[in-house]
Amino acid sequence: MSERFHTTIEWQGNSNVADRLIEQIPDTVSYTIEENPDYVKLLILVDADDMKLLREDVDRLLTLFSDYDE
């Protein structure tokens, strides 16, 4: 069995920002949403075949999100 590397990006805030962030998530990346009365929690699951690719994928997501977070 080959190695896989995984990490989770967790964000919480209002639903309007969550909707904008979700629009930026590529189809190849899994995510879940937990809605609470006061906020929304977005969990983005990133995995890759090696650590370098994982880091690149996380960096790419954070760069996309940086324009949409309040």
Secondary structure, 3 states (H helix, E strand, C coil): CCCCEEEEEEEEECHHHHHHHHHHCCCCCEEEEEECCCCEEEEEEEEECCHHHHHHHHHHHHHHHHCCCC
